[in-house]
Amino acid sequence: MSENVTSPITYLLVFLALMVLTAATVGVAYVNLGAFNNLVALSIAFSKAGLVVWIFMGMRYASPLSRLSAVGALLWLIILFGLTVVDYWTRGFLA
């Protein structure tokens, strides 16, 4: 049985990418983008989460069923966040 081994260079590059994205998150916090602040911050956060899942959690070498499960969990999370946001928006007229 062969195991997939990730090289230390890959881990170093992912670490550097995560540090750059963290610096971008801090930088965006000081820039006024209006309504796009949350969108940019969430995009950076999803990018960092994607790197962690793909490299450190091993989805890169996972079976198709494991990848399908991860995508299903992500879709379910999006549905739950969407329902929460819709509930929050519809309660505005009650106040």
C-alpha positions in Angstrom: 0.0 0.0 0.0 1.5 3.3 -1.0 1.1 6.4 1.0 1.0 9.9 -0.4 3.7 12.1 1.2 3.5 15.9 1.1 6.9 17.5 0.9 8.1 20.0 3.5 8.3 22.6 0.8 4.6 22.4 0.2 3.9 22.9 3.9 6.3 25.9 3.9 4.5 27.4 0.8 1.1 26.9 2.4 2.3 28.4 5.6 3.6 31.5 3.7 0.3 31.7 1.8 -1.7 31.6 5.1 0.5 34.3 6.6 0.0 36.5 3.5 -3.8 35.9 3.7 -3.7 36.8 7.4 -1.9 40.0 6.6 -4.5 40.7 3.9 -7.2 40.2 6.5 -5.6 42.7 8.8 -5.0 45.1 6.0 -8.6 44.9 4.8 -9.8 45.6 8.3 -8.3 49.1 8.1 -9.7 49.9 4.6 -13.2 51.2 4.3 -14.8 49.3 1.4 -18.3 50.0 2.4 -20.7 47.1 1.9 -17.8 45.0 0.5 -15.9 44.7 3.8 -17.7 41.5 4.8 -17.5 40.0 1.4 -13.7 40.5 1.1 -13.1 39.3 4.6 -15.2 36.2 4.1 -13.5 35.5 0.7 -10.1 35.6 2.4 -11.4 33.4 5.3 -12.8 30.8 2.8 -9.4 30.8 0.9 -7.5 30.1 4.1 -10.0 27.4 5.1 -9.7 25.8 1.7 -5.9 25.7 2.0 -6.1 24.0 5.4 -8.7 21.5 4.2 -6.9 20.7 1.0 -3.4 20.3 2.3 -3.4 19.8 6.1 -6.6 17.7 6.3 -5.6 15.5 3.3 -8.5 16.1 0.9 -5.9 16.3 -1.8 -5.4 12.6 -1.6 -8.8 11.6 -0.2 -11.1 9.2 -1.9 -14.0 10.5 -4.0 -16.5 9.6 -1.3 -14.6 11.6 1.3 -14.5 14.6 -1.1 -18.2 14.2 -1.7 -18.8 14.2 2.0 -16.8 17.3 2.5 -18.6 19.1 -0.3 -21.9 18.0 1.1 -21.0 19.4 4.6 -20.0 22.7 3.0 -23.3 22.9 1.1 -25.2 22.1 4.3 -23.3 24.9 6.1 -24.1 27.3 3.3 -27.8 26.4 3.6 -27.8 26.9 7.4 -26.0 30.3 7.1 -28.5 31.3 4.3 -31.5 30.4 6.4 -30.0 32.3 9.4 -29.5 35.4 7.2 -33.0 35.3 5.8 -34.4 35.0 9.3 -32.4 38.0 10.4 -33.5 40.1 7.4 -37.2 39.2 7.9 -37.3 40.3 11.6 -36.3 43.9 10.8 -39.9 45.0 10.3 -41.0 43.8 13.8 -38.8 46.3 15.7 
